[in-house]
Amino acid sequence: MLAQAHATNAPRLTRRARPAHTLGADLEQLDAALTGRADAAQDTRTRTGLRTDQAAAALSVLTDGQRARPSSTPPPDPARPGC
């Protein structure tokens, strides 16, 4: 099961399919957020209403081709509904 999870043959979108545009953001903006640039992942929203960090995570999942991937997101903040 672990070998299957690490496999890189899962269906995926290519960057030519413009997944960043579908998520309402620019590819450069999402790449910057994925590489850890603090200013790129501030509490800004994409044109679809996602936070930049959410859209960056979605881009990564949609384009990396892995069948499974761990997620280390913080728990929801009850003081900020929808986040």
Backbone as JSON, one array per atom type, in Angstrom:
{
  "sequence": "MLAQAHATNAPRLTRRARPAHTLGADLEQLDAALTGRADAAQDTRTRTGLRTDQAAAALSVLTDGQRARPSSTPPPDPARPGC",
  "N": [[0.83, -1.18, 0.0], [1.96, 1.22, 0.75], [3.86, 1.55, -1.24], [2.2, 1.94, -3.45], [1.03, 4.36, -2.71], [3.18, 6.07, -2.93], [3.63, 6.06, -5.6], [4.03, 7.64, -8.79], [2.25, 7.78, -10.86], [-0.33, 8.66, -11.05], [-3.39, 10.07, -12.34], [-3.1, 13.36, -13.6], [-3.08, 16.94, -13.91], [-1.5, 18.87, -16.43], [0.74, 21.64, -16.38], [0.28, 23.14, -18.56], [-2.39, 22.94, -18.91], [-3.45, 24.94, -17.5], [-4.13, 25.01, -14.65], [-3.81, 26.79, -12.52], [-5.09, 29.11, -13.36], [-7.71, 28.18, -13.42], [-8.09, 27.88, -10.71], [-8.21, 30.48, -10.02], [-5.96, 32.11, -9.81], [-2.59, 33.37, -10.38], [0.01, 31.47, -11.89], [2.65, 32.0, -11.09], [2.26, 33.25, -8.64], [1.17, 31.16, -7.1], [3.23, 29.27, -7.24], [5.18, 30.68, -5.82], [4.02, 30.72, -3.3], [4.07, 27.99, -2.74], [6.79, 27.52, -2.53], [7.42, 28.67, -0.2], [7.64, 31.44, 0.19], [6.98, 33.98, 2.28], [5.58, 36.4, 1.86], [4.04, 35.77, -0.31], [2.02, 34.07, 0.47], [0.31, 35.37, 2.15], [-2.71, 36.42, 3.82], [-4.44, 36.52, 1.41], [-6.89, 36.45, -1.19], [-7.91, 34.39, -3.93], [-9.31, 34.83, -7.25], [-11.41, 33.08, -7.19], [-12.13, 32.91, -4.59], [-10.68, 31.32, -2.89], [-8.14, 31.08, -0.35], [-4.76, 32.09, -0.9], [-2.87, 30.18, -0.02], [-4.47, 27.9, 0.1], [-5.2, 27.55, -2.59], [-2.66, 27.12, -3.66], [-1.99, 24.68, -2.45], [-3.96, 23.07, -3.61], [-3.19, 23.26, -6.31], [-0.75, 21.93, -6.2], [-1.54, 19.31, -5.49], [-3.14, 18.67, -7.7], [-1.33, 18.61, -9.81], [0.95, 17.04, -9.25], [0.95, 14.23, -9.54], [1.08, 12.2, -7.65], [-0.37, 9.48, -5.88], [-1.21, 9.58, -3.26], [-0.84, 11.84, -0.54], [0.64, 13.31, 2.29], [-0.87, 15.67, 4.5], [-0.37, 18.69, 6.14], [-1.98, 20.66, 7.45], [-3.17, 23.36, 9.45], [-5.58, 23.07, 12.14], [-9.06, 24.04, 11.69], [-9.96, 27.42, 12.39], [-12.14, 28.41, 14.76], [-12.89, 31.03, 15.15], [-12.74, 32.17, 12.71], [-14.8, 31.63, 10.48], [-15.15, 29.61, 7.58], [-12.51, 29.54, 6.89]],
  "CA": [[0.0, 0.0, 0.0], [2.85, 2.38, 0.8], [4.46, 1.71, -2.57], [1.17, 2.53, -4.31], [0.85, 5.75, -2.32], [4.33, 6.84, -3.42], [3.69, 5.99, -7.06], [3.84, 8.94, -9.44], [1.54, 7.57, -12.12], [-1.73, 9.03, -10.89], [-3.84, 11.09, -13.29], [-2.77, 14.72, -13.16], [-3.14, 18.03, -14.89], [-0.22, 19.49, -16.75], [0.67, 23.09, -16.17], [-0.25, 23.71, -19.8], [-3.85, 22.94, -18.79], [-3.75, 26.17, -16.78], [-4.87, 24.78, -13.41], [-3.77, 27.98, -11.67], [-6.15, 29.99, -13.84], [-8.97, 27.59, -12.96], [-8.17, 28.15, -9.28], [-8.38, 31.92, -9.85], [-4.71, 32.75, -9.41], [-1.49, 33.31, -11.34], [0.92, 30.37, -11.6], [3.81, 32.51, -10.35], [1.8, 33.51, -7.27], [1.02, 29.88, -6.41], [4.57, 28.7, -7.09], [5.85, 31.39, -4.73], [3.43, 30.24, -2.04], [4.54, 26.61, -2.52], [8.2, 27.51, -2.17], [7.57, 29.21, 1.15], [7.79, 32.89, 0.29], [5.97, 34.43, 3.24], [4.74, 37.46, 1.3], [3.16, 35.22, -1.34], [0.92, 33.3, 1.05], [-0.43, 36.13, 3.15], [-4.15, 36.18, 3.78], [-5.06, 37.09, 0.21], [-7.84, 35.55, -1.83], [-7.87, 34.28, -5.39], [-10.57, 35.28, -7.87], [-12.47, 32.11, -6.88], [-12.43, 32.99, -3.17], [-9.75, 30.53, -2.09], [-6.93, 31.75, 0.12], [-3.63, 31.74, -1.75], [-2.27, 28.92, 0.42], [-5.38, 26.82, -0.29], [-5.07, 27.36, -4.03], [-1.34, 26.53, -3.88], [-2.09, 23.28, -2.07], [-4.76, 22.41, -4.64], [-2.34, 23.17, -7.5], [0.23, 20.88, -5.96], [-2.22, 18.01, -5.55], [-3.66, 18.44, -9.06], [-0.29, 18.51, -10.82], [2.15, 16.28, -8.89], [0.86, 12.86, -9.99], [1.16, 11.22, -6.57], [-1.68, 8.94, -5.54], [-1.53, 10.0, -1.89], [0.15, 12.77, -0.01], [0.27, 13.78, 3.63], [-1.23, 17.08, 4.61], [-0.07, 19.23, 7.46], [-2.68, 21.92, 7.58], [-3.62, 23.62, 10.82], [-7.0, 22.86, 12.32], [-9.86, 25.23, 11.43], [-10.05, 28.41, 13.46], [-13.57, 28.71, 14.94], [-13.1, 32.48, 15.13], [-12.71, 32.61, 11.32], [-15.59, 30.69, 9.68], [-14.81, 29.55, 6.16], [-11.06, 29.51, 6.67]],
  "C": [[0.88, 1.25, 0.0], [3.48, 2.63, -0.56], [3.45, 2.35, -3.53], [0.97, 4.01, -3.99], [1.97, 6.63, -2.84], [4.45, 6.83, -4.93], [3.4, 7.36, -7.66], [3.11, 8.79, -10.78], [0.05, 7.88, -12.01], [-2.12, 10.04, -11.97], [-3.51, 12.48, -12.75], [-2.95, 15.71, -14.3], [-1.73, 18.49, -15.2], [-0.36, 20.98, -16.51], [0.17, 23.8, -17.42], [-1.77, 23.76, -19.77], [-4.35, 24.14, -18.01], [-4.56, 25.95, -15.5], [-4.86, 26.0, -12.49], [-4.87, 28.95, -12.06], [-7.51, 29.5, -13.36], [-9.18, 27.84, -11.47], [-8.28, 29.65, -8.98], [-7.13, 32.66, -9.45], [-3.7, 32.67, -10.56], [-0.56, 32.18, -10.91], [2.12, 30.84, -10.77], [3.46, 32.75, -8.88], [1.72, 32.2, -6.48], [2.36, 29.19, -6.23], [5.32, 29.36, -5.95], [5.32, 30.93, -3.38], [3.92, 28.83, -1.72], [6.0, 26.56, -2.1], [8.46, 28.22, -0.85], [7.83, 30.69, 1.26], [6.65, 33.44, 1.13], [5.05, 35.49, 2.65], [3.76, 36.93, 0.27], [1.94, 34.53, -0.75], [0.18, 34.06, 2.14], [-1.92, 35.93, 2.93], [-4.8, 36.93, 2.63], [-5.94, 36.02, -0.41], [-7.63, 35.53, -3.34], [-9.21, 34.78, -5.94], [-11.72, 34.31, -7.6], [-12.82, 32.09, -5.39], [-11.55, 32.14, -2.29], [-8.65, 31.43, -1.54], [-5.79, 31.28, -0.78], [-3.0, 30.42, -1.33], [-3.15, 27.73, 0.07], [-5.25, 26.51, -1.78], [-3.72, 26.73, -4.37], [-1.34, 25.05, -3.54], [-2.87, 22.49, -3.11], [-3.94, 22.24, -5.93], [-1.35, 22.03, -7.35], [-0.39, 19.5, -6.1], [-2.66, 17.69, -6.99], [-2.56, 18.17, -10.08], [0.87, 17.58, -10.47], [2.11, 14.81, -9.27], [1.02, 11.81, -8.9], [-0.25, 10.76, -6.22], [-2.12, 9.35, -4.14], [-0.45, 10.95, -1.42], [-0.31, 13.21, 1.36], [-0.04, 15.26, 3.6], [-0.95, 17.54, 6.02], [-0.69, 20.61, 7.62], [-3.11, 22.13, 9.02], [-5.12, 23.35, 10.95], [-7.78, 24.15, 12.04], [-9.92, 26.14, 12.64], [-11.52, 28.78, 13.64], [-13.88, 30.21, 14.91], [-13.15, 33.02, 13.69], [-13.48, 31.6, 10.46], [-15.21, 30.76, 8.21], [-13.34, 29.52, 5.87], [-10.5, 28.15, 6.96]]
}
